[in-house]
Amino acid sequence: MSLTGHFLPGIAVLLSWFASTGLIVWLVHRPRATYRASMVGTTVAAMVGIGMIAATRHDSGPAATYAAAAAALAIWAWQELAFLTGAAAGPRRLPADRNAVGFLRFRQATEALLWHELALAGLLVLLAAISWGTANQVAAGVFGLLFVLRLAAKLSIFSGVPNFSDELIPAHLQYLRSYFGPRRISATLLASLATSLVLAALLAQRALAAGAGDAAIAPSLVFTLAGLGVLELTFLALPVRDGALWHWALRRDSTTHIAGQARGTVHGL
């Protein structure tokens, strides 16, 4: 293992993940009058990111690799903000029907997220098309991995997990809590954890097999991201409030409001 080939890419992903998540939390919990400006800013960043991916797709050097990964994260953050601000959530903006079970409950949950999921899938297809057959496919790999891991987490929460990290959900999206499954370890969570662990192990093997040079940067970036995905799924199974990592990004009044509303929602279930 080497510093530049393995450790620095891992540190870069960790810092980017922490900073970008904190930024999104901060933007979402600002006054809603600021949402338009935030969306304009992140949309511009996403468009620049797409251009950067196109410009670096034939370059597999270290700078191009880091640039493509950062661009993919910027595009992902844009859509996460679009979802959390309500700009691109789904056609259903209501809590689940109390008598909804089985497929009806799944359909309603899908309708609550539909536009967001379709946007992510469309962006994944776009990045894959831009990177297809080129030397630098890091952006498509990063975005695709995020898409798969986030989908696994959403399905797990829908089926049931012991620990809901819901304290960061903004007030206008509190209805999403009604689509959460019971507080238990579900088969979906176990399958997601097992699959993500196998995937992370395979990616770790690939990163180590790449050697100690620049060729290890791209697989190390992707592996670290997979490891974070495993960690987030593990948080769903353990009594650990990972949302506390980003409480520094919350406005004090919004934290109090959300906590009070969350308590009311729990009693209403």
C-alpha positions as CSV (number, residue, x, y, z in Angstrom):
1,M,0.0,0.0,0.0
2,S,1.2,3.5,-0.8
3,L,0.5,7.0,0.5
4,T,-0.5,8.6,-2.9
5,G,-2.1,5.5,-4.4
6,H,-4.2,4.3,-1.5
7,F,-4.3,6.5,1.6
8,L,-4.6,10.0,0.0
9,P,-7.6,9.0,-2.1
10,G,-9.3,7.5,0.9
11,I,-8.7,10.7,2.9
12,A,-10.0,12.8,0.0
13,V,-13.2,10.8,-0.1
14,L,-13.7,11.0,3.6
15,L,-13.2,14.8,3.7
16,S,-15.4,15.3,0.6
17,W,-18.2,13.1,2.1
18,F,-18.1,14.9,5.4
19,A,-18.0,18.4,3.9
20,S,-20.6,17.9,1.2
21,T,-23.0,16.3,3.6
22,G,-22.6,19.1,6.1
23,L,-23.1,21.7,3.4
24,I,-26.3,20.1,2.2
25,V,-27.6,19.9,5.8
26,W,-26.8,23.5,6.3
27,L,-28.4,24.7,3.1
28,V,-31.6,22.6,3.7
29,H,-32.1,24.0,7.2
30,R,-31.7,27.6,6.2
31,P,-34.9,29.6,5.7
32,R,-36.9,28.3,2.8
33,A,-36.6,31.7,1.1
34,T,-33.0,30.8,0.4
35,Y,-33.8,27.5,-1.4
36,R,-34.0,29.1,-4.8
37,A,-30.5,30.6,-4.6
38,S,-29.1,27.4,-3.2
39,M,-30.6,25.4,-6.1
40,V,-29.3,27.9,-8.7
41,G,-25.8,27.6,-7.2
42,T,-25.8,23.8,-7.0
43,T,-27.3,23.5,-10.5
44,V,-24.4,25.6,-11.9
45,A,-21.9,23.5,-10.0
46,A,-23.5,20.3,-11.4
47,M,-23.4,21.7,-15.0
48,V,-19.7,22.5,-14.5
49,G,-19.3,19.0,-13.1
50,I,-20.8,17.4,-16.2
51,G,-18.5,19.5,-18.4
52,M,-15.5,18.5,-16.3
53,I,-16.3,14.8,-16.7
54,A,-16.6,15.3,-20.4
55,A,-13.3,17.2,-20.6
56,T,-11.4,14.6,-18.5
57,R,-12.9,11.4,-19.9
58,H,-9.8,10.5,-22.0
59,D,-7.3,11.4,-19.2
60,S,-6.6,8.8,-16.5
61,G,-3.9,10.8,-14.7
62,P,-4.2,11.7,-11.0
63,A,-5.6,15.2,-11.5
64,A,-8.2,14.1,-13.9
65,T,-9.2,11.2,-11.7
66,Y,-9.8,13.4,-8.7
67,A,-11.6,16.0,-10.8
68,A,-14.0,13.4,-12.2
69,A,-14.7,12.0,-8.7
70,A,-15.3,15.5,-7.3
71,A,-17.6,16.3,-10.3
72,A,-19.7,13.2,-9.7
73,L,-20.1,14.1,-6.0
74,A,-21.1,17.7,-7.0
75,I,-23.8,16.3,-9.3
76,W,-25.0,13.9,-6.6
77,A,-25.1,16.7,-4.0
78,W,-27.2,18.8,-6.5
79,Q,-29.9,16.1,-6.6
80,E,-29.8,15.5,-2.9
81,L,-30.4,19.1,-2.3
82,A,-33.2,19.1,-4.9
83,F,-34.8,16.2,-3.0
84,L,-34.4,17.7,0.5
85,T,-35.7,21.1,-0.5
86,G,-38.7,19.5,-2.1
87,A,-37.8,20.7,-5.6
88,A,-37.6,17.1,-6.9
89,A,-39.2,14.7,-4.5
90,G,-42.2,12.9,-6.0
91,P,-45.9,13.5,-7.0
92,R,-47.1,12.3,-3.6
93,R,-46.5,14.9,-0.8
94,L,-48.7,13.2,1.8
95,P,-48.1,10.7,4.6
96,A,-48.8,7.0,3.8
97,D,-52.4,5.9,4.3
98,R,-52.8,4.3,7.7
99,N,-54.4,1.2,6.2
100,A,-51.8,0.9,3.4
101,V,-49.9,-2.4,3.4
102,G,-48.0,-4.6,1.0
103,F,-47.8,-3.3,-2.6
104,L,-50.1,-0.3,-1.9
105,R,-47.7,1.0,0.7
106,F,-44.7,0.3,-1.6
107,R,-46.5,2.2,-4.4
108,Q,-47.2,5.2,-2.2
109,A,-43.6,5.2,-1.0
110,T,-42.4,5.1,-4.6
111,E,-44.6,8.0,-5.5
112,A,-43.1,10.0,-2.6
113,L,-39.6,9.7,-4.1
114,L,-40.3,9.1,-7.8
115,W,-39.0,12.3,-9.4
116,H,-35.8,12.1,-7.4
117,E,-35.1,8.5,-8.3
118,L,-35.8,9.1,-12.0
119,A,-33.5,12.1,-12.0
120,L,-30.7,10.0,-10.4
121,A,-31.2,7.2,-12.9
122,G,-31.2,9.6,-15.8
123,L,-28.0,11.2,-14.6
124,L,-26.4,7.8,-14.1
125,V,-27.2,7.0,-17.8
126,L,-25.8,10.3,-18.9
127,L,-22.5,9.9,-17.0
128,A,-22.2,6.3,-18.3
129,A,-22.8,7.5,-21.8
130,I,-20.1,10.2,-21.5
131,S,-17.6,7.8,-20.0
132,W,-18.3,4.7,-22.1
133,G,-15.2,3.3,-23.6
134,T,-12.9,6.0,-22.3
135,A,-9.8,6.0,-20.1
136,N,-11.4,7.8,-17.1
137,Q,-14.7,6.2,-16.0
138,V,-14.4,7.3,-12.3
139,A,-17.3,9.6,-12.4
140,A,-19.8,7.0,-13.7
141,G,-18.3,4.5,-11.1
142,V,-18.7,6.9,-8.2
143,F,-22.2,8.0,-9.2
144,G,-23.3,4.4,-9.9
145,L,-22.0,3.2,-6.5
146,L,-23.8,6.0,-4.7
147,F,-27.0,5.2,-6.6
148,V,-26.9,1.5,-5.6
149,L,-25.9,2.1,-2.0
150,R,-28.5,4.8,-1.4
151,L,-31.2,2.6,-3.0
152,A,-30.2,-0.3,-0.7
153,A,-30.5,2.1,2.3
154,K,-33.9,3.3,1.2
155,L,-35.3,-0.2,0.7
156,S,-33.9,-1.2,4.1
157,I,-35.6,1.8,5.8
158,F,-38.8,1.0,4.1
159,S,-38.7,-2.6,5.2
160,G,-37.5,-1.8,8.7
161,V,-34.3,-1.0,10.6
162,P,-33.6,-0.6,14.3
163,N,-32.1,2.9,14.1
164,F,-33.7,5.6,12.0
165,S,-31.3,8.6,11.5
166,D,-34.3,10.9,10.9
167,E,-33.3,13.9,13.0
168,L,-31.9,15.7,10.0
169,I,-35.1,15.5,7.9
170,P,-36.4,19.0,7.3
171,A,-39.8,20.0,8.6
172,H,-41.5,20.1,5.2
173,L,-40.5,16.4,4.6
174,Q,-41.6,15.0,7.9
175,Y,-44.4,13.0,6.1
176,L,-41.6,10.7,4.8
177,R,-41.4,9.2,8.2
178,S,-44.7,7.5,7.7
179,Y,-43.1,5.3,5.0
180,F,-40.5,4.0,7.4
181,G,-40.8,0.3,8.4
182,P,-40.9,-1.0,12.0
183,R,-37.8,-0.6,14.2
184,R,-36.4,-4.1,13.6
185,I,-33.7,-5.8,11.7
186,S,-35.4,-6.8,8.4
187,A,-34.3,-9.3,5.8
188,T,-33.7,-6.4,3.4
189,L,-31.3,-4.7,5.8
190,L,-29.3,-8.0,6.3
191,A,-29.2,-8.6,2.5
192,S,-28.1,-5.0,1.9
193,L,-25.3,-5.3,4.5
194,A,-24.1,-8.6,3.2
195,T,-24.1,-7.5,-0.4
196,S,-22.3,-4.2,0.4
197,L,-19.7,-6.0,2.4
198,V,-19.0,-8.3,-0.5
199,L,-18.8,-5.4,-2.9
200,A,-16.5,-3.5,-0.6
201,A,-14.2,-6.5,-0.3
202,L,-14.1,-6.9,-4.0
203,L,-13.3,-3.3,-4.5
204,A,-10.6,-3.4,-1.8
205,Q,-9.0,-6.4,-3.6
206,R,-9.1,-4.4,-6.9
207,A,-7.5,-1.4,-5.3
208,L,-4.7,-3.5,-3.8
209,A,-4.1,-5.3,-7.0
210,A,-3.6,-2.0,-8.8
211,G,-0.2,-1.6,-7.2
212,A,1.3,1.4,-5.5
213,G,1.2,3.9,-8.2
214,D,-1.3,6.3,-9.8
215,A,-3.2,3.3,-11.2
216,A,-4.4,2.7,-7.6
217,I,-6.1,6.1,-7.1
218,A,-9.3,5.4,-9.0
219,P,-10.1,2.0,-7.4
220,S,-9.1,3.4,-3.9
221,L,-11.5,6.3,-4.3
222,V,-14.3,3.9,-5.2
223,F,-13.4,1.4,-2.4
224,T,-13.5,4.2,0.2
225,L,-16.9,5.2,-1.0
226,A,-18.1,1.6,-0.7
227,G,-16.7,1.4,2.8
228,L,-18.7,4.6,3.8
229,G,-21.8,2.9,2.3
230,V,-21.2,-0.1,4.5
231,L,-20.8,2.2,7.5
232,E,-24.0,4.0,6.8
233,L,-25.9,0.7,6.5
234,T,-24.3,-0.4,9.8
235,F,-25.5,2.8,11.5
236,L,-29.1,1.7,10.6
237,A,-28.6,-1.5,12.5
238,L,-26.9,-0.1,15.6
239,P,-28.0,2.4,18.2
240,V,-25.6,5.1,17.0
241,R,-26.9,8.5,15.9
242,D,-24.7,9.3,12.9
243,G,-26.8,12.4,12.4
244,A,-24.9,13.9,15.3
245,L,-21.9,14.3,13.0
246,W,-23.6,17.2,11.3
247,H,-25.4,18.9,14.1
248,W,-22.9,21.7,13.7
249,A,-24.6,22.5,10.3
250,L,-28.0,22.9,11.8
251,R,-29.6,26.2,12.9
252,R,-30.4,26.0,16.6
253,D,-34.1,27.0,16.0
254,S,-34.5,24.4,13.2
255,T,-33.0,21.7,15.4
256,T,-35.5,22.4,18.2
257,H,-38.4,22.6,15.7
258,I,-37.5,19.3,14.0
259,A,-36.9,17.5,17.3
260,G,-40.3,18.6,18.6
261,Q,-42.1,17.6,15.3
262,A,-40.3,14.3,15.3
263,R,-41.6,13.5,18.8
264,G,-45.1,14.3,17.7
265,T,-44.8,12.1,14.7
266,V,-43.6,9.2,16.7
267,H,-46.6,9.4,19.1
268,G,-48.9,9.6,16.1
269,L,-47.8,6.3,14.5
